[in-house]
Amino acid sequence: MAFASAFRRVFNGSSTPSLNIRSQFCSIRFSSTLPTLTSPKLFISGLSRTTTDDNLYKAFAPFGNLREAKIIIDRGSGKSRGFGFVTYDTVEEAEKAREGMNAKFLDGWVIFVDPAKPREAPQQPPPPRRDMQSTETGYTTNRTVGWSGY
């Protein structure tokens, strides 16, 4: 029972110093600043599986001249993966769209708008180990010297 009352005090904003967690979290959430945009391309996450490219375009068109609105589709199933990208002509238009659409509802789901990050190059496979050699039969032998631990 004591746990329930302490839980209630936390979410009701009690003035007890040890339980003043709500106001601390709120101040962190509202005082944080969003990173500045350097590209007119935005990453949209939290999309409904039923959202189409056209719905995404219509939702983001009021904020500026929209070049592209693309939802990423899974190759195997042909369904939406739940995220997409929109591209504007200028960074200022993209900033207005991010401020206007972040944490808003689209097709019944809350969407989040963030700056798009450049695609990273795929990682190279690790080089082959030098302490192992392949024989004519295809088996590898380990040339490690020392205690094996068994």
C-alpha positions as CSV (number, residue, x, y, z in Angstrom):
1,M,0.0,0.0,0.0
2,A,2.9,2.3,0.8
3,F,4.3,1.7,-2.7
4,A,1.0,2.7,-4.3
5,S,0.9,6.0,-2.4
6,A,4.5,6.8,-3.2
7,F,3.8,6.0,-6.8
8,R,0.8,8.3,-6.7
9,R,2.9,11.1,-5.2
10,V,5.5,10.9,-7.9
11,F,3.0,11.3,-10.7
12,N,0.9,13.9,-8.9
13,G,4.0,16.1,-8.4
14,S,4.4,16.0,-4.6
15,S,6.5,18.7,-3.1
16,T,8.5,16.1,-1.1
17,P,12.2,16.7,-2.1
18,S,13.0,13.0,-2.5
19,L,9.9,12.5,-4.7
20,N,10.1,15.6,-6.9
21,I,11.0,13.4,-9.9
22,R,8.2,14.5,-12.1
23,S,9.3,18.1,-12.3
24,Q,13.0,17.1,-12.9
25,F,12.0,14.9,-15.8
26,C,9.7,17.5,-17.2
27,S,12.4,20.2,-17.1
28,I,14.8,17.9,-18.9
29,R,12.3,17.0,-21.6
30,F,11.1,20.6,-22.3
31,S,14.5,22.4,-21.9
32,S,16.3,20.0,-24.3
33,T,17.0,21.5,-27.8
34,L,16.7,19.6,-31.0
35,P,19.9,19.3,-33.1
36,T,20.1,21.7,-35.9
37,L,19.4,20.5,-39.4
38,T,22.2,20.4,-42.0
39,S,20.2,18.6,-44.7
40,P,16.7,19.1,-46.1
41,K,16.0,15.4,-45.7
42,L,14.0,14.2,-42.7
43,F,13.6,10.7,-41.2
44,I,10.1,9.9,-40.2
45,S,9.6,7.0,-37.7
46,G,6.5,5.5,-36.0
47,L,4.5,5.3,-39.2
48,S,1.4,3.1,-39.5
49,R,1.7,0.0,-41.7
50,T,-1.2,1.4,-43.7
51,T,0.4,4.8,-44.4
52,T,1.2,5.4,-48.1
53,D,3.6,7.6,-49.9
54,D,0.7,9.8,-50.9
55,N,-0.6,10.2,-47.3
56,L,2.9,11.1,-46.2
57,Y,3.2,13.7,-49.0
58,K,-0.1,15.3,-48.1
59,A,0.8,15.5,-44.4
60,F,4.1,17.2,-45.0
61,A,3.2,19.4,-48.0
62,P,1.9,22.4,-46.0
63,F,5.3,23.1,-44.6
64,G,7.1,23.9,-47.9
65,N,8.0,22.7,-51.4
66,L,8.3,18.9,-50.9
67,R,10.6,17.1,-53.4
68,E,10.0,13.6,-52.2
69,A,8.0,11.5,-49.7
70,K,9.1,7.9,-49.6
71,I,8.0,5.1,-47.2
72,I,10.5,2.2,-46.9
73,I,8.9,-1.1,-47.9
74,D,10.1,-4.6,-46.8
75,R,11.3,-6.6,-49.8
76,G,10.1,-9.9,-48.5
77,S,6.6,-9.0,-47.4
78,G,5.9,-5.9,-49.5
79,K,4.6,-4.1,-46.5
80,S,5.8,-0.8,-44.9
81,R,8.7,-1.1,-42.4
82,G,7.2,1.7,-40.3
83,F,9.5,4.5,-41.3
84,G,10.2,6.8,-44.3
85,F,11.9,9.9,-45.6
86,V,10.7,13.3,-46.8
87,T,12.9,15.8,-48.7
88,Y,12.4,19.5,-49.0
89,D,14.0,22.1,-51.2
90,T,15.5,24.1,-48.3
91,V,16.7,23.4,-44.8
92,E,14.4,26.1,-43.4
93,E,11.3,24.3,-44.8
94,A,12.5,21.0,-43.3
95,E,13.0,22.7,-39.9
96,K,9.4,24.0,-40.1
97,A,8.1,20.5,-40.9
98,R,10.1,19.0,-38.1
99,E,8.7,21.5,-35.6
100,G,5.2,21.1,-36.9
101,M,4.9,17.3,-37.3
102,N,7.2,15.9,-34.5
103,A,5.1,13.8,-32.0
104,K,1.9,14.3,-34.0
105,F,-0.7,11.8,-35.2
106,L,-0.7,10.4,-38.7
107,D,-3.1,7.6,-39.6
108,G,-3.7,7.0,-35.9
109,W,-0.1,6.6,-34.9
110,V,2.3,9.1,-33.3
111,I,5.2,9.9,-35.6
112,F,8.6,11.3,-34.8
113,V,10.6,13.5,-37.1
114,D,14.4,13.6,-37.0
115,P,17.2,14.7,-39.3
116,A,18.1,12.0,-41.7
117,K,21.6,10.6,-41.2
118,P,23.8,9.7,-44.2
119,R,23.9,6.0,-45.0
120,E,27.0,4.3,-43.7
121,A,29.2,2.1,-45.9
122,P,28.8,-1.6,-45.2
123,Q,31.5,-3.1,-42.9
124,Q,34.3,-5.1,-44.5
125,P,34.6,-8.7,-43.4
126,P,37.4,-9.3,-40.9
127,P,40.7,-10.4,-42.5
128,P,41.4,-14.2,-42.3
129,R,43.3,-15.3,-39.2
130,R,47.0,-15.9,-39.7
131,D,47.3,-18.6,-37.0
132,M,45.0,-21.0,-38.9
133,Q,46.1,-22.8,-42.1
134,S,43.9,-24.8,-44.5
135,T,45.0,-28.3,-45.6
136,E,44.3,-30.1,-48.8
137,T,41.2,-31.7,-47.3
138,G,39.7,-28.4,-46.4
139,Y,40.2,-28.6,-42.6
140,T,41.9,-25.8,-40.8
141,T,44.5,-26.5,-38.2
142,N,45.1,-24.1,-35.3
143,R,48.8,-23.3,-34.7
144,T,48.2,-21.7,-31.3
145,V,50.8,-22.7,-28.8
146,G,50.0,-22.7,-25.1
147,W,47.6,-24.0,-22.6
148,S,44.2,-24.8,-24.0
149,G,42.2,-24.5,-20.7
150,Y,40.9,-28.1,-20.7
